[in-house]
Amino acid sequence: MAAEPETPTEDPPEPPSGALDAVIALYTTERDKLSTLAAERLAILAVQITYLGLAIIALGGQRPIGGEWVAAFSAAPLWFMHAHHQILVAAALSRSRSVMLLEDIVFTRAALPGVEVDDVGHRAAMRTRELATQPRALKAQTLVAFGGIGTALIAFTTYALIVAAANSAWTALPVLLALAFYTALAVIASIAWTGTLRAR
């Protein structure tokens, strides 16, 4: 029985005509969600700053409202909001990678002559936001911004413990429990930030 002639290898089929439209729609959705995450992060920072100011006023009296327990754990809401902020940052980094991948597809299909992909859209913006590619002045501003948040959080936590200890003692139960609580939260936050930065 004669062997059948081999069928020549065909080129892979072209993607459907509507594929680019679907990619653009997905890209637009991802960009919108990334913007929403940025707005949520700013909102949390605003709430943290407001709470910080009110808490400092409340602890500034001769005896804090609610006694040593309230004073010792008054920094807890800031740590909870900080944890939520970390989740939003991690989500934003994931969305950012998704946006860049989709944008690359759109850019490749657009075939813009003489235009580099790093000069377009999200990649161009990331050059001013990523610590590795930022100009020196912006690197300093980034360190000031994130370092300031951490410094304010730790400073107020220390202040709350000092106020609580001043009205009882450093060996008082609320102070010791709060100290252990904040130490655990600081360790968890450090591990979370390390994992987030490695995953970007």
N, C-alpha and C positions, 0 to 999 in steps of 0.2 A: 504494500500500500504506500503510495507516494506521500512524502511529507508535505504538509501544507506550507506555503511560503510564509515567512515570518512577516508579521505586521510591523511596519516601521514605527519607531517610537514617536509618539505625538508629544507636542509641547503641552505643558500643563494648561488647563483651561483658564481663560481670563476670568477674573472675579465678576460677579454680576454687576450690571450697570448701576444698580442702586447701592452697591457696597460702600462707595465713598460717601454717599449721603448718610448712610447709617453710621459710619465712623465720625463724620462731622457732628451728627446729632449726639452721639455718645460723648464726643469731645466737649461739646457745649454744656452737656449735663455735668460732666466732671468739673469743668471750670466753675460752673455755678455752685456746685457743692463745696469746692475749694474756697470760694469767696465766702460762703456761709460759715465754714469753719473759722476763717480769719475773723469774721464779725463776732462769732461766739467767744473766741479767745480775747478779743478786745473788751467784750462785755464782762467777762470774768475778771480781767485785770481792773476794770472800773469798780466792780463790786468789792474786790479785795482792798483797793485803795480806800474806798468809802468805809468799809468795815474797820480797817486799820485806824483811820482817824477817829472814828466813834469809840473804838475800844480803848485807845490811848486816853481819851477824855474820861471814859468811865473808870479807868484804873487810876486816874490822877488824883482822886479824892483821898481824904485821910484814911478812909476804910472803904475798900471796893465793894460795890453792890453785890450781895450774894456771898461775901466772905472769901475764904482762901480757896475753896473748891472752884468757884467761878473764876477767880483771878488766875489760878494755876492752869485751867483748861481754856482760857479765853483765846488762846492762839489756835486751838483745834480747828475752828471753821476755816482759817487761812490755809491750814495744811490740807483740808478736804478739798478746797477750791484749787489748790496747787496740784493735787492729784488729778482732778478733772482736767486741768489745763494740760498736764502731761499727756493724757489720753487724746485730747484735741490736737496736740502737736504731732503725735504719732499718726493719727488719722490724716492730718494734713500732709505729712511726708508721703504717705501711701498714695493719696490722691495726686500729689505732685508728680510722682513717678508715672502714674496712669496718664495724666495729662500730657506729659512729655512723650510717652510712647505713641499716643494717638496723634499728637501734633506732628511727630516724625512721619507717620503714614500720610497725613494730609500734605505735608511739605513735599514728600517724595512724589506723590501723585501730581502736585501742582507744578513741579519742575520749573521753579522760578529761575531764570537765567541770572548768573552772577550774584546770587544771594546765598549766604551761608546759613545753615540751619541754626547755628548758635546765635545768630543775629535776629532771630524771629521769635515772636511770641513769648511763651513761658520760659524757654531756655535763656532768652535775653534778660528776662526779669530775674531769673535765678542767679545770674552772674553777680548781681548786686545784693543778693540775699544770702548766698552760700558763703560760709566763713572761708572756705578754701580759695574762692575766686574773687572775693571782695577787695576793693581798694583798701589801703591801710586805714584811712580815716573811717570807713564804714566798719572795718573789723573792730576798731576801738569802740565805736558806737554800739555794736552788737554785744561786745563784752560788758560794756557799761549797762546796757539794758537788762541782759539776763543775769549778770552779776549783781545788779541792783535789786532785782526781784528776790534772789536768794539771800542777799545781805539783809534786806528788810524783813524777810520771813524769820531768819535766825535771830535778828536783833530784837524783834518784838516778842518772840518766844522767850528769849532770855529775860527781857523786861517783865513779862508776865510772871515768870518764875520768881524773879527778885521781889516783885510786889507781893506775891503770895507768901514768900518766905519772910518778908518783913513784918507781916501780920501774924506769923506763927513761928516757924523755924524751918531750916533746910531739911531737918529730919522729920518734919510733919508728913503725915500720910498723903494729903493731896499733892504736896510738892514732889515727893518721891514717885508717886504714881504718874504724875504729869511728866516728870523727867524721863521715866522709862517709856512712856507713851510717845513723846516727841523724838526720843532717840530711835525708836523702832520706825517711826514714820520717815525720819531722815535717812535711815539705811535703805528702806524700801524705795524712797524717791531717788537716791543715788543709783541703785541697781536699775531702776526703770529708765533713768536718763541715759545710763551707759548702754542699755539694750536698744533704746530708741536711736541713739546716734550711730550705733554700729549697723543698724538695719536700714539706714537711709541710702 
